[in-house]
Amino acid sequence: MKLWLISRNGVIDYDEYDSAVVVAATEEQARNTHPSGSGVVSHEPFDGWVASAAAVNCVYLGEAEANVKPGVVCASYNAG
């Protein structure tokens, strides 16, 4: 498994995520991980994230330990 920093561009308002560190096997899986950790990747407007996986910036950070499960390690949420 790999560690990825996912983030978004543009204006970030209250009650929205701006970034997260996630564990995923591929960049595509990382882009489709919702920072809430819910496992639900809807990309619906107003769900506090982005409208499409193409809008997610993804940076490879390194390798996770072998026994780490895919998911969110840490997320940045702008509560309002």
LINCORBEL-V896015 format. One record per pair of residues at least 12 apart in sequence whose ideal C-beta (glycine too) atoms are under 10 Angstrom apart, sorted by the first residue. I is the first residue (numbers start at 0). J is the second residue. Records with the same first field share a line. If there is no record, write none. Layout:
# LINCORBEL-V896015
I = J + J
This chain:
# LINCORBEL-V896015
0 = 21 + 22 + 23 + 24 + 25 + 28 + 62 + 63 + 64 + 65 + 66 + 67 + 68 + 69 + 70
1 = 21 + 22 + 23 + 24 + 25 + 26 + 28 + 29 + 59 + 60 + 61 + 62 + 63 + 67 + 69
2 = 20 + 21 + 22 + 23 + 29 + 58 + 59 + 60 + 61 + 62 + 63 + 67 + 72
3 = 19 + 20 + 21 + 22 + 23 + 25 + 26 + 28 + 29 + 30 + 32 + 55 + 57 + 58 + 59 + 60 + 61 + 63 + 72
4 = 18 + 19 + 20 + 21 + 29 + 56 + 57 + 58 + 59 + 60 + 72 + 73
5 = 17 + 18 + 19 + 20 + 21 + 23 + 26 + 29 + 30 + 31 + 32 + 33 + 34 + 48 + 49 + 52 + 55 + 56 + 57 + 58 + 71 + 74
6 = 18 + 19 + 20 + 34 + 49 + 55 + 56 + 57 + 58 + 75
7 = 19 + 34 + 48 + 49 + 50 + 54 + 55 + 56
8 = 49 + 54 + 55 + 56
9 = 49 + 54
11 = 47 + 75 + 76 + 77
12 = 47 + 77 + 79
13 = 47 + 76 + 77 + 78 + 79
14 = 45 + 47 + 76 + 77 + 78 + 79
15 = 34 + 45 + 46 + 47 + 48 + 49 + 75 + 76 + 77 + 78 + 79
16 = 33 + 34 + 35 + 46 + 47 + 48 + 49 + 71 + 74 + 75 + 76 + 77
17 = 34 + 47 + 48 + 74 + 75 + 76 + 77
18 = 34 + 55 + 56 + 58 + 73 + 74 + 75 + 76
19 = 32 + 33 + 34 + 35 + 36 + 48 + 55 + 70 + 71 + 72 + 73 + 74 + 75 + 76
20 = 34 + 58 + 60 + 71 + 72 + 73 + 74 + 75
21 = 33 + 34 + 36 + 57 + 60 + 63 + 69 + 70 + 71 + 72 + 73 + 74
22 = 60 + 62 + 63 + 64 + 67 + 68 + 69 + 70 + 71 + 72
23 = 57 + 63 + 69 + 70 + 71
24 = 63 + 69
25 = 57
26 = 55 + 57 + 58 + 59
27 = 52 + 57
28 = 40 + 52 + 57 + 69
29 = 52 + 55 + 57 + 58 + 59 + 60 + 69
30 = 42 + 49 + 51 + 52 + 53 + 54 + 55 + 56 + 57
31 = 52 + 55
32 = 48 + 52 + 55 + 57 + 69 + 70 + 71 + 74
33 = 46 + 47 + 48 + 49 + 71 + 74
34 = 47 + 48 + 49 + 55 + 71 + 73 + 74 + 75 + 76
35 = 47 + 48 + 71 + 74 + 76
36 = 70 + 71 + 72 + 73 + 74
37 = 71
38 = 69 + 70 + 71
40 = 52
42 = 54 + 55
47 = 76 + 77
48 = 74
60 = 72
